[in-house]
Amino acid sequence: MPKFDLKTIIFMSMLLTFMLSMLLAITRKHHKEVGGPGYWAVGNLVVGLGMVLVLIQLDTPKVLFLPGLALIGAGLSLYLNGIQAFIGKKPDHRIPVVLFFLLVAIDVFFVILQHDLRIATALGALVFAGIYLVSARLTFSRDEGIVGSLFWVASSLFLLMALFMLGRAFATVKADAAVFTSFATWPINAYTFMLGAVSQFFISSLFVLLLSYRLNQNLESIATIDSLTGILNRRGLEDSAFKMQGVCKRINLSMAVLVIDVDHFKKVNDKHGHLFGDDVLKGLAKTIAEILRSGDVLGRYGGEEFFVFLPNTNEKDAANLAERIRMGVEKTLHTVNHKIIKGTVSIGVADSVRAGYDFKGLVAAADSALYVAKNSGRNRVVSYTNITRDSKLDTRFADVL
């Protein structure tokens, strides 16, 4: 392939990468809560600057790649920092600085002082291979869904570049001495930087897609998460319940619901204030969440009322779990004005065996049981089966009388 074509490919790839950097920088400015895009934007610019310095020397017989290679290494290290921030780890800001000076030291010592271009090139390639391997490890994911797929593609690209850099180091060691007299025109150089520029563009594109998906997830989370307690709100609860209903109905599994209501909550607000009432609700959500199983769905339906949907659970088991919740709440202590007070809840229980899978019917059955619990003295668990059986007994007695 003619050199002009290689340079054109590199130039166009870097131009597109610069455009992606601008997009990442704008996103970072408006969405500071998402870690990663700032590092990727700066990393792209640093790598791009290094690529330009290398590109303008590609046809010359001189070896003046030192600042360009060091900048590329530092830029790729910023990729590492961005990945660390994106996946929730604390970025190690020492990595770009250390690798920049490491590459500078290698080139200065072996190229300028020792005049041994072979060792300098091989060591530089190994350093780049190490950066790519660490990036591949950080982006390797077994998660399913879009994020897992995008991470898998990014990890594959990083791994491909790592293998290519290892191949470059091996080729350098095996190359004839004559190669290093006109090193800048060595074909492996041109193809290395071409592949690096193209892969950088694709990796940057993947970062943009990952960022876009993360922002969409955040928007969905805002729409379905209760801001006070951090659990599902009414919309999120209904969405999760409908999904659970579909699965349980399709494979003929029972599902149950708990309707939990804080006893005398209005008196708590009136006596101690709404801020304390908010603390009570947050504490209640935490207490319930600690008792539930991993597949159970907890949400705040409104006010002081909480729903729990239980897959593959009958009414008896749900009532036992509800009793554990009731006792756990009763044991929880709240401090207000240096006084310790307790709170209690009433819980209604129903399952799909008696009330059906329909969301409204299931909730209505549990709500009926809750109504009986409230009118029976509060701080208790009542099952839908019990109130229907009791109502049938009352009807028989009425007929007799």
Secondary structure, DSSP 8 states (H G I E B T S, - for coil): --HHHHHHHHHHHHHHHHHHHHHHHHHHHH-TTS-SHHHHHHHHHHHHHHHHHHHTTTTSSS---HHHHHHHHHHHHHHHHHHHHHTT----THHHHHHHHHHHHHHIIIIIIS--HHHHHHHHHHHHHHHHHHHHHHH-----HHHHHHHHHHHHHHHHHHHHHHHHHHHHHHS-GGGGGGGGG-HHHHHHHHHHHHHHHHHHHHHHHHHHHHHHHHHHHHHHB-TTTSSB-HHHHHHHHHHHHHHHHHTT--EEEEEEEETTHHHHHHHH-HHHHHHHHHHHHHHHHHHS-TT-EEEEEETTEEEEEEET--HHHHHHHHHHHHHHHHH-EEEETTEEEE--EEEEEEEHHHH-S-HHHHHHHHHHHHHHHHHTTSS-EEEHHHHHHHHHHHHHHHHH-
